[in-house]
Amino acid sequence: MTNTNERMPVLFVGHGSPMNAIENNEYTKGWEMIAREIPRPRAILSISAHWYTNGSKITDAANPKMIYDMYGFPDELYQVVYKAVGAPELAQLTKTLIEKEVQIDNTWGCDHGTWSVLSKMYPEGDIPTFQLSIDADAKPESHFKIGQQISSLREKGVLIFGSGNIVHNLARINWNMKGGYPWAVDFDGYIRDKILRNQFEDVVNYKMAGESSKSAFNTPDHFCPLLYVLGAVKEDDQVSIFNEACMLGAMSMTSYLFE
C-alpha cells in the first residue's frame, strides 16, 4: 500500500540497452531489489534520456502510449507492453511547480528509457506514470533547478525517476569489452565521488572532470536525468549506489538512490 505520508526517495538508474526489458541479468536484478526496498510510489515521474526536446514538455494523458524508440532489435522487445495509466492531475501540478514554460505534449508517452526499467521494477504496471522531457536547449544548471522546483512531489508519494547513463558514448562502444575504458571509469568515478561528498555543483559542472568529460558522451541527453534527480535531493537524504559498473568500454550502468 502506498504511504503518502512518507517522503519518497529519488532514483537515478543507468538503463543501458533496451534488451534489459527481456533479459535477466545483474542490472535488472538491481532494479528489482530497489523496488522491493523502497516505499511503493503513488505515482512515478520519469525523466528519460529518450525524450530530448526543444523546451520542456510533459505528458498528462490518462493512458500514455507506448513508445518503441529503438531500431534493429528482436521482435520480442517490440511486444513488451507496460500498461501503466497516466497521472493527469499530478502532471498539471508538476507543470505549475516548474517556473519556466512547460508544454503539455501527449504525442509522446512511455519510452524505453522508462518502460525497460519499470517493467522490471513494477511488472504489473499498476503505478500511474508520466514523463517530463529534457530541454535540449537548457544549460546543466537549469536541469538541476527544475529538480529543485519539483522536489515537493516527493511528499505527495511521487517517485522522481531519472533514467539515462552517466557515461554513454555509442560511437566508442566495444562489444567485446566487459568493463570500461580508463576515461569511462575515471568520469564515472568523478561523478560518484562528488555525489558521495554532496558536491552536486561539481556534478552540474561536469567538465571539471577534465579530459574524461570530453569522451563520456557526445550529447548530454543520457547525463541530464541525473541533474534533475540531484536537484530533488534533500539535505538529510542518504545515498546508496547500486549497479556500479562500466561496460562495453563506453557505458556506465551506475545508479543512485537517495532516501
C-alpha positions in Angstrom: 0.0 0.0 0.0 1.3 3.5 -0.8 2.4 5.5 2.1 1.7 9.1 1.1 2.8 10.4 4.4 6.4 9.3 3.8 8.7 11.2 1.6 9.5 9.2 -1.4 13.1 8.6 -2.5 14.7 9.9 -5.7 16.2 7.5 -8.1 18.6 7.6 -11.0 19.1 4.4 -13.0 21.6 3.6 -15.6 19.3 1.9 -18.1 21.7 0.6 -20.7 20.4 -1.5 -23.6 16.6 -1.8 -24.1 17.3 -5.5 -24.2 17.3 -5.4 -20.4 13.5 -5.4 -20.6 13.5 -9.0 -21.8 16.7 -10.2 -20.1 17.5 -11.2 -16.5 21.0 -10.0 -15.5 22.9 -8.4 -12.7 21.5 -5.0 -13.6 17.8 -6.0 -13.8 18.2 -7.8 -10.5 19.5 -4.5 -9.0 16.3 -2.7 -10.3 14.1 -5.4 -8.8 15.9 -5.2 -5.5 15.4 -1.4 -5.3 11.6 -1.8 -6.0 11.4 -4.2 -3.0 13.3 -1.9 -0.7 11.7 1.5 -1.2 8.1 2.5 -0.3 5.5 1.9 -3.0 5.0 5.1 -5.0 1.6 6.7 -5.5 2.9 7.7 -9.0 6.2 7.9 -10.9 7.5 10.9 -12.7 10.0 9.7 -15.3 12.7 11.9 -16.7 14.1 9.8 -19.5 17.1 10.4 -21.7 15.0 9.4 -24.7 12.6 12.4 -24.5 15.1 15.1 -25.5 13.2 18.2 -26.8 13.4 21.8 -27.6 11.9 23.3 -24.5 10.4 21.4 -21.6 7.3 19.2 -22.2 5.2 16.9 -20.0 2.7 14.2 -20.7 -0.7 14.4 -19.0 -2.6 11.6 -20.9 -4.8 9.3 -18.9 -3.5 6.4 -20.9 0.0 7.3 -22.3 1.0 5.4 -25.4 4.0 3.0 -25.6 6.9 4.5 -27.5 9.2 1.9 -29.2 12.0 4.4 -29.8 14.7 1.9 -30.8 15.6 0.1 -34.0 17.0 -3.2 -35.1 16.2 -5.2 -32.0 14.5 -8.6 -31.8 10.7 -8.7 -32.3 10.2 -9.8 -28.7 11.3 -6.4 -27.5 8.6 -4.7 -29.5 6.0 -6.9 -27.9 6.7 -5.6 -24.4 3.7 -3.7 -23.1 3.9 -1.6 -20.0 0.2 -0.8 -19.2 0.6 1.9 -16.5 -2.0 4.6 -16.7 -1.0 8.3 -16.6 -1.4 10.8 -13.8 -3.1 13.9 -15.3 -3.6 15.8 -12.0 0.0 15.2 -10.9 1.3 16.2 -14.3 -0.7 19.5 -14.1 0.7 20.1 -10.6 4.3 19.4 -11.8 3.8 21.9 -14.6 2.8 24.6 -12.1 5.8 23.8 -9.9 8.3 24.5 -12.7 9.0 28.2 -13.1 9.8 28.1 -16.8 7.3 27.3 -19.5 6.3 23.7 -19.9 4.1 22.5 -22.7 1.7 19.6 -22.5 2.7 17.1 -25.2 0.9 13.8 -25.5 2.4 12.9 -28.9 5.0 11.2 -26.6 4.2 8.6 -24.0 6.2 5.9 -22.2 9.5 5.4 -23.9 12.1 2.6 -23.5 14.1 4.7 -21.0 11.1 4.4 -18.8 9.5 1.0 -19.6 12.6 -1.1 -19.9 13.4 -0.4 -16.2 9.9 -0.1 -14.8 8.8 -3.3 -16.4 11.3 -5.0 -14.1 10.7 -2.8 -11.0 6.9 -2.9 -11.2 6.0 -5.6 -13.7 2.3 -5.3 -13.0 2.3 -1.8 -14.5 -0.1 -0.7 -11.8 1.6 2.6 -10.8 0.5 5.7 -12.7 3.4 7.1 -14.7 4.0 10.3 -16.5 7.1 11.8 -18.2 8.9 15.2 -18.2 11.2 15.9 -21.1 14.8 17.1 -21.0 15.1 20.5 -22.5 17.9 20.2 -25.1 18.3 24.0 -25.2 18.9 24.4 -21.4 22.1 24.6 -19.5 23.0 22.0 -16.9 22.1 24.5 -14.1 18.6 24.7 -15.5 18.1 20.9 -15.3 19.2 21.0 -11.6 17.0 23.9 -10.8 13.9 22.1 -12.2 14.8 19.2 -10.0 14.7 21.6 -7.0 11.4 23.0 -8.1 9.7 19.6 -8.4 11.2 18.1 -5.2 8.0 18.7 -3.2 6.3 16.0 -5.3 8.2 13.5 -3.1 5.9 14.5 -0.2 2.9 13.5 -2.3 4.2 10.0 -2.9 5.7 10.6 -6.3 8.9 8.7 -7.2 11.1 11.1 -9.2 12.9 8.7 -11.5 15.8 9.7 -13.8 16.8 7.2 -16.5 19.9 7.6 -18.5 23.6 6.7 -18.3 26.4 8.7 -16.8 28.8 7.5 -19.5 27.1 7.0 -22.8 29.2 7.2 -25.9 27.8 4.8 -28.5 30.4 5.8 -31.1 33.0 4.2 -28.9 31.2 1.1 -27.8 33.3 -2.1 -27.8 31.1 -5.1 -28.0 33.9 -7.4 -26.9 34.8 -5.5 -23.8 33.3 -6.3 -20.4 34.5 -3.3 -18.4 35.1 0.3 -19.3 37.9 2.3 -21.0 40.0 4.2 -18.4 38.3 7.5 -19.4 34.9 6.0 -18.8 35.9 4.6 -15.4 37.5 8.0 -14.5 34.4 10.0 -15.4 32.1 7.6 -13.6 34.4 7.8 -10.6 34.5 11.6 -10.6 30.7 11.7 -10.5 30.5 9.1 -7.8 33.0 10.9 -5.6 31.3 14.2 -6.0 27.9 12.7 -5.2 29.2 11.0 -2.1 30.6 14.3 -0.9 27.4 16.2 -1.6 29.3 18.3 -4.1 26.5 18.5 -6.6 27.7 21.8 -8.1 30.7 19.9 -9.3 28.4 17.3 -11.0 26.5 20.2 -12.7 29.9 21.5 -13.8 30.9 18.1 -15.0 33.6 19.4 -17.3 35.7 19.9 -14.2 36.4 16.2 -14.5 38.9 17.1 -17.2 39.8 15.0 -20.2 37.4 12.2 -19.3 34.4 14.5 -19.7 35.2 15.0 -23.4 34.7 11.3 -24.1 31.9 10.5 -21.6 29.2 11.5 -24.1 28.8 13.3 -27.4 25.4 14.8 -26.4 24.3 15.1 -22.7 20.8 13.5 -23.1 21.7 10.5 -21.0 23.6 12.5 -18.4 20.9 15.2 -17.8 18.4 13.0 -15.9 21.0 12.8 -13.1 20.9 16.5 -12.7 17.1 16.6 -12.3 17.4 13.9 -9.7 20.2 15.7 -7.8 18.1 18.8 -7.7 15.3 17.0 -6.0 17.6 15.6 -3.2 17.1 17.0 0.3 19.9 17.7 2.8 19.1 14.8 5.0 18.9 12.2 2.3 21.3 9.4 2.3 22.7 8.0 -0.9 23.1 4.3 -1.9 24.9 3.2 -5.0 24.0 0.1 -6.9 24.8 -1.5 -10.3 28.1 0.3 -10.2 29.9 -0.7 -13.3 31.1 0.4 -16.7 30.5 -2.0 -19.6 31.2 -2.3 -23.4 34.0 0.2 -22.9 31.9 3.3 -23.1 28.8 2.9 -21.0 28.1 3.3 -17.2 25.3 1.4 -15.5 26.0 3.1 -12.1 22.8 4.0 -10.4 21.9 6.1 -7.3 19.1 6.0 -4.7 18.6 9.0 -2.4 16.3 8.5 0.6 
